[in-house]
Amino acid sequence: MTQEFHVSSLVVLTQPMLRHRLAEQIAALEGAEVHAVSEEGKLVVTLEGESQQPIMAAIDAIQAMPGVLSAALIYHQFDELDKQCEDMS
């Protein structure tokens, strides 16, 4: 049995005055982490999940937040994890 692990990175452009509030809201999403916030309102965000669906749902949620101007997917990778190997470790 295999299980997937997905990692994506985004650059989120926000209204500069709302950048810190939006960073907190994004960080509260499951699997999300905010790595940087610039004075201009740019956020560097990573998303992790067990499939592509929660990643896309998080991107949709970010794009729908008031004050978010855009969310650009920069990188996406997934790996298949062998469930038997995980159980042995």
mmCIF file as gemmi writes it, N, C-alpha and C atoms, coordinates in Angstrom:
data_model
loop_
_atom_site.group_PDB
_atom_site.id
_atom_site.type_symbol
_atom_site.label_atom_id
_atom_site.label_alt_id
_atom_site.label_comp_id
_atom_site.label_asym_id
_atom_site.label_entity_id
_atom_site.label_seq_id
_atom_site.pdbx_PDB_ins_code
_atom_site.Cartn_x
_atom_site.Cartn_y
_atom_site.Cartn_z
_atom_site.occupancy
_atom_site.B_iso_or_equiv
_atom_site.pdbx_formal_charge
_atom_site.auth_seq_id
_atom_site.auth_asym_id
_atom_site.pdbx_PDB_model_num
ATOM 1 N N . MET Axp A 1 ? 0.84 -1.182 0 1 0 ? 1 A 1
ATOM 2 C CA . MET Axp A 1 ? 0 0 0 1 0 ? 1 A 1
ATOM 3 C C . MET Axp A 1 ? 0.887 1.248 0 1 0 ? 1 A 1
ATOM 4 N N . THR Axp A 2 ? 0.6 2.182 -0.876 1 0 ? 2 A 1
ATOM 5 C CA . THR Axp A 2 ? 1.391 3.406 -0.927 1 0 ? 2 A 1
ATOM 6 C C . THR Axp A 2 ? 0.567 4.597 -0.468 1 0 ? 2 A 1
ATOM 7 N N . GLN Axp A 3 ? 1.275 5.558 0.065 1 0 ? 3 A 1
ATOM 8 C CA . GLN Axp A 3 ? 0.662 6.798 0.513 1 0 ? 3 A 1
ATOM 9 C C . GLN Axp A 3 ? 1.465 7.933 -0.105 1 0 ? 3 A 1
ATOM 10 N N . GLU Axp A 4 ? 0.792 9.005 -0.483 1 0 ? 4 A 1
ATOM 11 C CA . GLU Axp A 4 ? 1.475 10.14 -1.089 1 0 ? 4 A 1
ATOM 12 C C . GLU Axp A 4 ? 1.736 11.217 -0.051 1 0 ? 4 A 1
ATOM 13 N N . PHE Axp A 5 ? 2.771 12.009 -0.311 1 0 ? 5 A 1
ATOM 14 C CA . PHE Axp A 5 ? 3.086 13.182 0.491 1 0 ? 5 A 1
ATOM 15 C C . PHE Axp A 5 ? 3.377 14.315 -0.475 1 0 ? 5 A 1
ATOM 16 N N . HIS Axp A 6 ? 2.605 15.397 -0.393 1 0 ? 6 A 1
ATOM 17 C CA . HIS Axp A 6 ? 2.723 16.529 -1.308 1 0 ? 6 A 1
ATOM 18 C C . HIS Axp A 6 ? 3.277 17.746 -0.576 1 0 ? 6 A 1
ATOM 19 N N . VAL Axp A 7 ? 4.157 18.484 -1.265 1 0 ? 7 A 1
ATOM 20 C CA . VAL Axp A 7 ? 4.701 19.745 -0.76 1 0 ? 7 A 1
ATOM 21 C C . VAL Axp A 7 ? 4.61 20.77 -1.882 1 0 ? 7 A 1
ATOM 22 N N . SER Axp A 8 ? 4.073 21.933 -1.554 1 0 ? 8 A 1
ATOM 23 C CA . SER Axp A 8 ? 3.97 23.027 -2.526 1 0 ? 8 A 1
ATOM 24 C C . SER Axp A 8 ? 4.468 24.308 -1.882 1 0 ? 8 A 1
ATOM 25 N N . SER Axp A 9 ? 4.985 25.205 -2.725 1 0 ? 9 A 1
ATOM 26 C CA . SER Axp A 9 ? 5.343 26.525 -2.224 1 0 ? 9 A 1
ATOM 27 C C . SER Axp A 9 ? 4.624 27.572 -3.061 1 0 ? 9 A 1
ATOM 28 N N . LEU Axp A 10 ? 4.283 28.678 -2.389 1 0 ? 10 A 1
ATOM 29 C CA . LEU Axp A 10 ? 3.539 29.764 -3.017 1 0 ? 10 A 1
ATOM 30 C C . LEU Axp A 10 ? 4.177 31.092 -2.661 1 0 ? 10 A 1
ATOM 31 N N . VAL Axp A 11 ? 3.989 32.054 -3.536 1 0 ? 11 A 1
ATOM 32 C CA . VAL Axp A 11 ? 4.213 33.448 -3.184 1 0 ? 11 A 1
ATOM 33 C C . VAL Axp A 11 ? 2.829 34.087 -3.193 1 0 ? 11 A 1
ATOM 34 N N . VAL Axp A 12 ? 2.467 34.655 -2.048 1 0 ? 12 A 1
ATOM 35 C CA . VAL Axp A 12 ? 1.159 35.281 -1.884 1 0 ? 12 A 1
ATOM 36 C C . VAL Axp A 12 ? 1.373 36.788 -1.811 1 0 ? 12 A 1
ATOM 37 N N . LEU Axp A 13 ? 0.715 37.511 -2.69 1 0 ? 13 A 1
ATOM 38 C CA . LEU Axp A 13 ? 0.791 38.966 -2.692 1 0 ? 13 A 1
ATOM 39 C C . LEU Axp A 13 ? -0.447 39.504 -1.988 1 0 ? 13 A 1
ATOM 40 N N . THR Axp A 14 ? -0.209 40.316 -0.948 1 0 ? 14 A 1
ATOM 41 C CA . THR Axp A 14 ? -1.305 40.85 -0.152 1 0 ? 14 A 1
ATOM 42 C C . THR Axp A 14 ? -1.28 42.373 -0.159 1 0 ? 14 A 1
ATOM 43 N N . GLN Axp A 15 ? -2.358 42.954 0.296 1 0 ? 15 A 1
ATOM 44 C CA . GLN Axp A 15 ? -2.35 44.387 0.556 1 0 ? 15 A 1
ATOM 45 C C . GLN Axp A 15 ? -1.368 44.592 1.716 1 0 ? 15 A 1
ATOM 46 N N . PRO Axp A 16 ? -0.366 45.453 1.544 1 0 ? 16 A 1
ATOM 47 C CA . PRO Axp A 16 ? 0.698 45.576 2.548 1 0 ? 16 A 1
ATOM 48 C C . PRO Axp A 16 ? 0.199 45.819 3.976 1 0 ? 16 A 1
ATOM 49 N N . MET Axp A 17 ? -0.835 46.593 4.145 1 0 ? 17 A 1
ATOM 50 C CA . MET Axp A 17 ? -1.318 46.884 5.494 1 0 ? 17 A 1
ATOM 51 C C . MET Axp A 17 ? -1.925 45.65 6.179 1 0 ? 17 A 1
ATOM 52 N N . LEU Axp A 18 ? -2.308 44.648 5.398 1 0 ? 18 A 1
ATOM 53 C CA . LEU Axp A 18 ? -2.957 43.452 5.939 1 0 ? 18 A 1
ATOM 54 C C . LEU Axp A 18 ? -2.023 42.25 6.02 1 0 ? 18 A 1
ATOM 55 N N . ARG Axp A 19 ? -0.756 42.431 5.659 1 0 ? 19 A 1
ATOM 56 C CA . ARG Axp A 19 ? 0.167 41.296 5.507 1 0 ? 19 A 1
ATOM 57 C C . ARG Axp A 19 ? 0.316 40.442 6.767 1 0 ? 19 A 1
ATOM 58 N N . HIS Axp A 20 ? 0.419 41.057 7.936 1 0 ? 20 A 1
ATOM 59 C CA . HIS Axp A 20 ? 0.617 40.275 9.155 1 0 ? 20 A 1
ATOM 60 C C . HIS Axp A 20 ? -0.643 39.52 9.565 1 0 ? 20 A 1
ATOM 61 N N . ARG Axp A 21 ? -1.8 40.151 9.413 1 0 ? 21 A 1
ATOM 62 C CA . ARG Axp A 21 ? -3.059 39.465 9.721 1 0 ? 21 A 1
ATOM 63 C C . ARG Axp A 21 ? -3.259 38.28 8.775 1 0 ? 21 A 1
ATOM 64 N N . LEU Axp A 22 ? -2.973 38.496 7.48 1 0 ? 22 A 1
ATOM 65 C CA . LEU Axp A 22 ? -3.129 37.417 6.509 1 0 ? 22 A 1
ATOM 66 C C . LEU Axp A 22 ? -2.114 36.307 6.755 1 0 ? 22 A 1
ATOM 67 N N . ALA Axp A 23 ? -0.908 36.661 7.153 1 0 ? 23 A 1
ATOM 68 C CA . ALA Axp A 23 ? 0.097 35.637 7.471 1 0 ? 23 A 1
ATOM 69 C C . ALA Axp A 23 ? -0.407 34.742 8.606 1 0 ? 23 A 1
ATOM 70 N N . GLU Axp A 24 ? -1.039 35.331 9.606 1 0 ? 24 A 1
ATOM 71 C CA . GLU Axp A 24 ? -1.596 34.545 10.716 1 0 ? 24 A 1
ATOM 72 C C . GLU Axp A 24 ? -2.736 33.654 10.242 1 0 ? 24 A 1
ATOM 73 N N . GLN Axp A 25 ? -3.602 34.18 9.396 1 0 ? 25 A 1
ATOM 74 C CA . GLN Axp A 25 ? -4.728 33.388 8.886 1 0 ? 25 A 1
ATOM 75 C C . GLN Axp A 25 ? -4.231 32.222 8.033 1 0 ? 25 A 1
ATOM 76 N N . ILE Axp A 26 ? -3.241 32.486 7.201 1 0 ? 26 A 1
ATOM 77 C CA . ILE Axp A 26 ? -2.705 31.418 6.348 1 0 ? 26 A 1
ATOM 78 C C . ILE Axp A 26 ? -2.012 30.356 7.201 1 0 ? 26 A 1
ATOM 79 N N . ALA Axp A 27 ? -1.235 30.783 8.183 1 0 ? 27 A 1
ATOM 80 C CA . ALA Axp A 27 ? -0.528 29.828 9.047 1 0 ? 27 A 1
ATOM 81 C C . ALA Axp A 27 ? -1.497 28.946 9.832 1 0 ? 27 A 1
ATOM 82 N N . ALA Axp A 28 ? -2.723 29.427 10.039 1 0 ? 28 A 1
ATOM 83 C CA . ALA Axp A 28 ? -3.723 28.646 10.767 1 0 ? 28 A 1
ATOM 84 C C . ALA Axp A 28 ? -4.33 27.524 9.918 1 0 ? 28 A 1
ATOM 85 N N . LEU Axp A 29 ? -4.127 27.558 8.605 1 0 ? 29 A 1
ATOM 86 C CA . LEU Axp A 29 ? -4.637 26.49 7.739 1 0 ? 29 A 1
ATOM 87 C C . LEU Axp A 29 ? -3.838 25.219 7.985 1 0 ? 29 A 1
ATOM 88 N N . GLU Axp A 30 ? -4.508 24.085 7.937 1 0 ? 30 A 1
ATOM 89 C CA . GLU Axp A 30 ? -3.837 22.811 8.157 1 0 ? 30 A 1
ATOM 90 C C . GLU Axp A 30 ? -2.772 22.576 7.082 1 0 ? 30 A 1
ATOM 91 N N . GLY Axp A 31 ? -1.559 22.265 7.509 1 0 ? 31 A 1
ATOM 92 C CA . GLY Axp A 31 ? -0.466 21.972 6.594 1 0 ? 31 A 1
ATOM 93 C C . GLY Axp A 31 ? 0.237 23.187 6.04 1 0 ? 31 A 1
ATOM 94 N N . ALA Axp A 32 ? -0.143 24.394 6.49 1 0 ? 32 A 1
ATOM 95 C CA . ALA Axp A 32 ? 0.453 25.631 5.961 1 0 ? 32 A 1
ATOM 96 C C . ALA Axp A 32 ? 1.496 26.185 6.919 1 0 ? 32 A 1
ATOM 97 N N . GLU Axp A 33 ? 2.528 26.769 6.343 1 0 ? 33 A 1
ATOM 98 C CA . GLU Axp A 33 ? 3.549 27.458 7.118 1 0 ? 33 A 1
ATOM 99 C C . GLU Axp A 33 ? 3.986 28.692 6.341 1 0 ? 33 A 1
ATOM 100 N N . VAL Axp A 34 ? 4.063 29.827 7.026 1 0 ? 34 A 1
ATOM 101 C CA . VAL Axp A 34 ? 4.525 31.074 6.42 1 0 ? 34 A 1
ATOM 102 C C . VAL Axp A 34 ? 5.99 31.243 6.8 1 0 ? 34 A 1
ATOM 103 N N . HIS Axp A 35 ? 6.847 31.371 5.792 1 0 ? 35 A 1
ATOM 104 C CA . HIS Axp A 35 ? 8.292 31.439 6.029 1 0 ? 35 A 1
ATOM 105 C C . HIS Axp A 35 ? 8.843 32.858 5.994 1 0 ? 35 A 1
ATOM 106 N N . ALA Axp A 36 ? 8.174 33.755 5.282 1 0 ? 36 A 1
ATOM 107 C CA . ALA Axp A 36 ? 8.66 35.131 5.175 1 0 ? 36 A 1
ATOM 108 C C . ALA Axp A 36 ? 7.503 36.062 4.859 1 0 ? 36 A 1
ATOM 109 N N . VAL Axp A 37 ? 7.623 37.288 5.385 1 0 ? 37 A 1
ATOM 110 C CA . VAL Axp A 37 ? 6.649 38.346 5.12 1 0 ? 37 A 1
ATOM 111 C C . VAL Axp A 37 ? 7.445 39.609 4.825 1 0 ? 37 A 1
ATOM 112 N N . SER Axp A 38 ? 7.229 40.202 3.64 1 0 ? 38 A 1
ATOM 113 C CA . SER Axp A 38 ? 7.957 41.422 3.285 1 0 ? 38 A 1
ATOM 114 C C . SER Axp A 38 ? 7.097 42.648 3.558 1 0 ? 38 A 1
ATOM 115 N N . GLU Axp A 39 ? 7.751 43.788 3.659 1 0 ? 39 A 1
ATOM 116 C CA . GLU Axp A 39 ? 7.035 45.044 3.864 1 0 ? 39 A 1
ATOM 117 C C . GLU Axp A 39 ? 6.091 45.354 2.709 1 0 ? 39 A 1
ATOM 118 N N . GLU Axp A 40 ? 6.415 44.861 1.52 1 0 ? 40 A 1
ATOM 119 C CA . GLU Axp A 40 ? 5.586 45.097 0.335 1 0 ? 40 A 1
ATOM 120 C C . GLU Axp A 40 ? 4.338 44.227 0.313 1 0 ? 40 A 1
ATOM 121 N N . GLY Axp A 41 ? 4.233 43.273 1.25 1 0 ? 41 A 1
ATOM 122 C CA . GLY Axp A 41 ? 3.06 42.417 1.312 1 0 ? 41 A 1
ATOM 123 C C . GLY Axp A 41 ? 3.226 41.064 0.652 1 0 ? 41 A 1
ATOM 124 N N . LYS Axp A 42 ? 4.458 40.668 0.361 1 0 ? 42 A 1
ATOM 125 C CA . LYS Axp A 42 ? 4.699 39.342 -0.224 1 0 ? 42 A 1
ATOM 126 C C . LYS Axp A 42 ? 4.957 38.334 0.894 1 0 ? 42 A 1
ATOM 127 N N . LEU Axp A 43 ? 4.3 37.176 0.79 1 0 ? 43 A 1
ATOM 128 C CA . LEU Axp A 43 ? 4.464 36.099 1.75 1 0 ? 43 A 1
ATOM 129 C C . LEU Axp A 43 ? 4.992 34.865 1.031 1 0 ? 43 A 1
ATOM 130 N N . VAL Axp A 44 ? 5.927 34.178 1.654 1 0 ? 44 A 1
ATOM 131 C CA . VAL Axp A 44 ? 6.413 32.894 1.157 1 0 ? 44 A 1
ATOM 132 C C . VAL Axp A 44 ? 5.762 31.822 2.023 1 0 ? 44 A 1
ATOM 133 N N . VAL Axp A 45 ? 5.033 30.921 1.375 1 0 ? 45 A 1
ATOM 134 C CA . VAL Axp A 45 ? 4.203 29.938 2.08 1 0 ? 45 A 1
ATOM 135 C C . VAL Axp A 45 ? 4.498 28.544 1.552 1 0 ? 45 A 1
ATOM 136 N N . THR Axp A 46 ? 4.549 27.553 2.45 1 0 ? 46 A 1
ATOM 137 C CA . THR Axp A 46 ? 4.571 26.156 2.017 1 0 ? 46 A 1
ATOM 138 C C . THR Axp A 46 ? 3.297 25.472 2.501 1 0 ? 46 A 1
ATOM 139 N N . LEU Axp A 47 ? 2.853 24.518 1.709 1 0 ? 47 A 1
ATOM 140 C CA . LEU Axp A 47 ? 1.682 23.697 2.028 1 0 ? 47 A 1
ATOM 141 C C . LEU Axp A 47 ? 2.086 22.239 1.943 1 0 ? 47 A 1
ATOM 142 N N . GLU Axp A 48 ? 1.665 21.444 2.908 1 0 ? 48 A 1
ATOM 143 C CA . GLU Axp A 48 ? 1.934 20.013 2.901 1 0 ? 48 A 1
ATOM 144 C C . GLU Axp A 48 ? 0.629 19.262 3.068 1 0 ? 48 A 1
ATOM 145 N N . GLY Axp A 49 ? 0.52 18.105 2.417 1 0 ? 49 A 1
ATOM 146 C CA . GLY Axp A 49 ? -0.685 17.299 2.545 1 0 ? 49 A 1
ATOM 147 C C . GLY Axp A 49 ? -0.494 15.911 1.987 1 0 ? 49 A 1
ATOM 148 N N . GLU Axp A 50 ? -1.476 15.06 2.235 1 0 ? 50 A 1
ATOM 149 C CA . GLU Axp A 50 ? -1.41 13.663 1.812 1 0 ? 50 A 1
ATOM 150 C C . GLU Axp A 50 ? -1.867 13.442 0.382 1 0 ? 50 A 1
ATOM 151 N N . SER Axp A 51 ? -2.428 14.498 -0.241 1 0 ? 51 A 1
ATOM 152 C CA . SER Axp A 51 ? -2.842 14.398 -1.636 1 0 ? 51 A 1
ATOM 153 C C . SER Axp A 51 ? -2.879 15.801 -2.22 1 0 ? 51 A 1
ATOM 154 N N . GLN Axp A 52 ? -3.154 15.879 -3.494 1 0 ? 52 A 1
ATOM 155 C CA . GLN Axp A 52 ? -3.225 17.174 -4.157 1 0 ? 52 A 1
ATOM 156 C C . GLN Axp A 52 ? -4.474 17.953 -3.724 1 0 ? 52 A 1
ATOM 157 N N . GLN Axp A 53 ? -5.533 17.251 -3.335 1 0 ? 53 A 1
ATOM 158 C CA . GLN Axp A 53 ? -6.801 17.896 -2.997 1 0 ? 53 A 1
ATOM 159 C C . GLN Axp A 53 ? -6.668 18.89 -1.841 1 0 ? 53 A 1
ATOM 160 N N . PRO Axp A 54 ? -6.063 18.539 -0.692 1 0 ? 54 A 1
ATOM 161 C CA . PRO Axp A 54 ? -5.957 19.538 0.377 1 0 ? 54 A 1
ATOM 162 C C . PRO Axp A 54 ? -5.05 20.715 0.014 1 0 ? 54 A 1
ATOM 163 N N . ILE Axp A 55 ? -4.071 20.483 -0.846 1 0 ? 55 A 1
ATOM 164 C CA . ILE Axp A 55 ? -3.206 21.569 -1.314 1 0 ? 55 A 1
ATOM 165 C C . ILE Axp A 55 ? -4.041 22.557 -2.129 1 0 ? 55 A 1
ATOM 166 N N . MET Axp A 56 ? -4.825 22.04 -3.063 1 0 ? 56 A 1
ATOM 167 C CA . MET Axp A 56 ? -5.652 22.91 -3.901 1 0 ? 56 A 1
ATOM 168 C C . MET Axp A 56 ? -6.73 23.62 -3.065 1 0 ? 56 A 1
ATOM 169 N N . ALA Axp A 57 ? -7.278 22.926 -2.08 1 0 ? 57 A 1
ATOM 170 C CA . ALA Axp A 57 ? -8.279 23.555 -1.209 1 0 ? 57 A 1
ATOM 171 C C . ALA Axp A 57 ? -7.655 24.702 -0.415 1 0 ? 57 A 1
ATOM 172 N N . ALA Axp A 58 ? -6.427 24.519 0.056 1 0 ? 58 A 1
ATOM 173 C CA . ALA Axp A 58 ? -5.74 25.583 0.798 1 0 ? 58 A 1
ATOM 174 C C . ALA Axp A 58 ? -5.442 26.771 -0.112 1 0 ? 58 A 1
ATOM 175 N N . ILE Axp A 59 ? -5.017 26.507 -1.346 1 0 ? 59 A 1
ATOM 176 C CA . ILE Axp A 59 ? -4.758 27.595 -2.295 1 0 ? 59 A 1
ATOM 177 C C . ILE Axp A 59 ? -6.046 28.371 -2.569 1 0 ? 59 A 1
ATOM 178 N N . ASP Axp A 60 ? -7.152 27.654 -2.766 1 0 ? 60 A 1
ATOM 179 C CA . ASP Axp A 60 ? -8.443 28.316 -2.982 1 0 ? 60 A 1
ATOM 180 C C . ASP Axp A 60 ? -8.829 29.167 -1.774 1 0 ? 60 A 1
ATOM 181 N N . ALA Axp A 61 ? -8.612 28.633 -0.569 1 0 ? 61 A 1
ATOM 182 C CA . ALA Axp A 61 ? -8.945 29.372 0.649 1 0 ? 61 A 1
ATOM 183 C C . ALA Axp A 61 ? -8.091 30.632 0.771 1 0 ? 61 A 1
ATOM 184 N N . ILE Axp A 62 ? -6.804 30.523 0.439 1 0 ? 62 A 1
ATOM 185 C CA . ILE Axp A 62 ? -5.9 31.679 0.5 1 0 ? 62 A 1
ATOM 186 C C . ILE Axp A 62 ? -6.355 32.737 -0.493 1 0 ? 62 A 1
ATOM 187 N N . GLN Axp A 63 ? -6.655 32.327 -1.718 1 0 ? 63 A 1
ATOM 188 C CA . GLN Axp A 63 ? -7.073 33.277 -2.745 1 0 ? 63 A 1
ATOM 189 C C . GLN Axp A 63 ? -8.379 33.975 -2.39 1 0 ? 63 A 1
ATOM 190 N N . ALA Axp A 64 ? -9.222 33.34 -1.594 1 0 ? 64 A 1
ATOM 191 C CA . ALA Axp A 64 ? -10.514 33.911 -1.221 1 0 ? 64 A 1
ATOM 192 C C . ALA Axp A 64 ? -10.429 34.855 -0.019 1 0 ? 64 A 1
ATOM 193 N N . MET Axp A 65 ? -9.282 34.908 0.646 1 0 ? 65 A 1
ATOM 194 C CA . MET Axp A 65 ? -9.149 35.772 1.823 1 0 ? 65 A 1
ATOM 195 C C . MET Axp A 65 ? -9.151 37.241 1.41 1 0 ? 65 A 1
ATOM 196 N N . PRO Axp A 66 ? -9.974 38.051 2.066 1 0 ? 66 A 1
ATOM 197 C CA . PRO Axp A 66 ? -9.967 39.486 1.776 1 0 ? 66 A 1
ATOM 198 C C . PRO Axp A 66 ? -8.58 40.079 2.034 1 0 ? 66 A 1
ATOM 199 N N . GLY Axp A 67 ? -8.081 40.815 1.059 1 0 ? 67 A 1
ATOM 200 C CA . GLY Axp A 67 ? -6.748 41.406 1.175 1 0 ? 67 A 1
ATOM 201 C C . GLY Axp A 67 ? -5.679 40.661 0.403 1 0 ? 67 A 1
ATOM 202 N N . VAL Axp A 68 ? -5.982 39.432 -0.044 1 0 ? 68 A 1
ATOM 203 C CA . VAL Axp A 68 ? -5.043 38.686 -0.88 1 0 ? 68 A 1
ATOM 204 C C . VAL Axp A 68 ? -5.253 39.123 -2.324 1 0 ? 68 A 1
ATOM 205 N N . LEU Axp A 69 ? -4.177 39.569 -2.958 1 0 ? 69 A 1
ATOM 206 C CA . LEU Axp A 69 ? -4.251 40.015 -4.348 1 0 ? 69 A 1
ATOM 207 C C . LEU Axp A 69 ? -3.992 38.877 -5.321 1 0 ? 69 A 1
ATOM 208 N N . SER Axp A 70 ? -3.064 37.968 -4.95 1 0 ? 70 A 1
ATOM 209 C CA . SER Axp A 70 ? -2.789 36.799 -5.786 1 0 ? 70 A 1
ATOM 210 C C . SER Axp A 70 ? -2.042 35.757 -4.976 1 0 ? 70 A 1
ATOM 211 N N . ALA Axp A 71 ? -2.134 34.519 -5.428 1 0 ? 71 A 1
ATOM 212 C CA . ALA Axp A 71 ? -1.389 33.411 -4.837 1 0 ? 71 A 1
ATOM 213 C C . ALA Axp A 71 ? -0.827 32.605 -5.997 1 0 ? 71 A 1
ATOM 214 N N . ALA Axp A 72 ? 0.492 32.652 -6.154 1 0 ? 72 A 1
ATOM 215 C CA . ALA Axp A 72 ? 1.133 31.995 -7.288 1 0 ? 72 A 1
ATOM 216 C C . ALA Axp A 72 ? 1.854 30.73 -6.824 1 0 ? 72 A 1
ATOM 217 N N . LEU Axp A 73 ? 1.474 29.604 -7.418 1 0 ? 73 A 1
ATOM 218 C CA . LEU Axp A 73 ? 2.137 28.337 -7.133 1 0 ? 73 A 1
ATOM 219 C C . LEU Axp A 73 ? 3.519 28.371 -7.771 1 0 ? 73 A 1
ATOM 220 N N . ILE Axp A 74 ? 4.548 28.203 -6.976 1 0 ? 74 A 1
ATOM 221 C CA . ILE Axp A 74 ? 5.926 28.256 -7.452 1 0 ? 74 A 1
ATOM 222 C C . ILE Axp A 74 ? 6.498 26.853 -7.643 1 0 ? 74 A 1
ATOM 223 N N . TYR Axp A 75 ? 6.134 25.929 -6.749 1 0 ? 75 A 1
ATOM 224 C CA . TYR Axp A 75 ? 6.741 24.601 -6.758 1 0 ? 75 A 1
ATOM 225 C C . TYR Axp A 75 ? 5.748 23.6 -6.195 1 0 ? 75 A 1
ATOM 226 N N . HIS Axp A 76 ? 5.723 22.401 -6.786 1 0 ? 76 A 1
ATOM 227 C CA . HIS Axp A 76 ? 4.906 21.313 -6.251 1 0 ? 76 A 1
ATOM 228 C C . HIS Axp A 76 ? 5.636 20.004 -6.51 1 0 ? 76 A 1
ATOM 229 N N . GLN Axp A 77 ? 5.722 19.194 -5.467 1 0 ? 77 A 1
ATOM 230 C CA . GLN Axp A 77 ? 6.327 17.879 -5.616 1 0 ? 77 A 1
ATOM 231 C C . GLN Axp A 77 ? 5.569 16.9 -4.738 1 0 ? 77 A 1
ATOM 232 N N . PHE Axp A 78 ? 5.517 15.655 -5.201 1 0 ? 78 A 1
ATOM 233 C CA . PHE Axp A 78 ? 4.959 14.625 -4.345 1 0 ? 78 A 1
ATOM 234 C C . PHE Axp A 78 ? 5.803 13.374 -4.458 1 0 ? 78 A 1
ATOM 235 N N . ASP Axp A 79 ? 5.792 12.627 -3.393 1 0 ? 79 A 1
ATOM 236 C CA . ASP Axp A 79 ? 6.476 11.344 -3.331 1 0 ? 79 A 1
ATOM 237 C C . ASP Axp A 79 ? 5.495 10.305 -2.831 1 0 ? 79 A 1
ATOM 238 N N . GLU Axp A 80 ? 5.701 9.086 -3.286 1 0 ? 80 A 1
ATOM 239 C CA . GLU Axp A 80 ? 4.915 7.977 -2.774 1 0 ? 80 A 1
ATOM 240 C C . GLU Axp A 80 ? 5.71 7.325 -1.659 1 0 ? 80 A 1
ATOM 241 N N . LEU Axp A 81 ? 5.067 7.172 -0.52 1 0 ? 81 A 1
ATOM 242 C CA . LEU Axp A 81 ? 5.682 6.531 0.631 1 0 ? 81 A 1
ATOM 243 C C . LEU Axp A 81 ? 5.174 5.099 0.717 1 0 ? 81 A 1
ATOM 244 N N . ASP Axp A 82 ? 6.071 4.175 0.891 1 0 ? 82 A 1
ATOM 245 C CA . ASP Axp A 82 ? 5.689 2.772 1.026 1 0 ? 82 A 1
ATOM 246 C C . ASP Axp A 82 ? 5.209 2.552 2.449 1 0 ? 82 A 1
ATOM 247 N N . LYS Axp A 83 ? 3.935 2.22 2.615 1 0 ? 83 A 1
ATOM 248 C CA . LYS Axp A 83 ? 3.335 2.049 3.932 1 0 ? 83 A 1
ATOM 249 C C . LYS Axp A 83 ? 4.035 0.968 4.741 1 0 ? 83 A 1
ATOM 250 N N . GLN Axp A 84 ? 4.473 -0.121 4.101 1 0 ? 84 A 1
ATOM 251 C CA . GLN Axp A 84 ? 5.153 -1.187 4.835 1 0 ? 84 A 1
ATOM 252 C C . GLN Axp A 84 ? 6.471 -0.689 5.406 1 0 ? 84 A 1
ATOM 253 N N . CYS Axp A 85 ? 7.205 0.126 4.649 1 0 ? 85 A 1
ATOM 254 C CA . CYS Axp A 85 ? 8.48 0.654 5.136 1 0 ? 85 A 1
ATOM 255 C C . CYS Axp A 85 ? 8.246 1.6 6.312 1 0 ? 85 A 1
ATOM 256 N N . GLU Axp A 86 ? 7.192 2.385 6.257 1 0 ? 86 A 1
ATOM 257 C CA . GLU Axp A 86 ? 6.874 3.306 7.351 1 0 ? 86 A 1
ATOM 258 C C . GLU Axp A 86 ? 6.563 2.531 8.628 1 0 ? 86 A 1
ATOM 259 N N . ASP Axp A 87 ? 5.805 1.438 8.49 1 0 ? 87 A 1
ATOM 260 C CA . ASP Axp A 87 ? 5.405 0.656 9.656 1 0 ? 87 A 1
ATOM 261 C C . ASP Axp A 87 ? 6.601 -0.015 10.325 1 0 ? 87 A 1
ATOM 262 N N . MET Axp A 88 ? 7.644 -0.31 9.577 1 0 ? 88 A 1
ATOM 263 C CA . MET Axp A 88 ? 8.82 -0.969 10.117 1 0 ? 88 A 1
ATOM 264 C C . MET Axp A 88 ? 9.722 -0.004 10.873 1 0 ? 88 A 1
ATOM 265 N N . SER Axp A 89 ? 9.651 1.271 10.559 1 0 ? 89 A 1
ATOM 266 C CA . SER Axp A 89 ? 10.572 2.199 11.227 1 0 ? 89 A 1
ATOM 267 C C . SER Axp A 89 ? 10.039 2.711 12.536 1 0 ? 89 A 1
